[in-house]
Amino acid sequence: MKIGGKYEVSVIGLRQWEKLAKELRVEPDALIERIDEMARKLPDLVNAARARAEKEGLKHAIIERLAAGLIERAGECRRRLLEKA
């Protein structure tokens, strides 16, 4: 999905989220706050889902890799969102 004209997660930052807010006609600060909140909560939710899967007998390396990747992306999103450039 394109965010503020960009597809690459590594280049989506504050400016792109503000551009998306304008395109969607929503308050930029509200959108940015919501994105930050989701990125902040995601690691705990991923870890809970991983633990639930393991408890149900689903223990596989792909689950670990997916969980680690999601948590890393959430952190990257937060770092880039909080950059002012």
Order of alpha helices (4+ residues) and beta strands (2+ residues): alpha-alpha-alpha
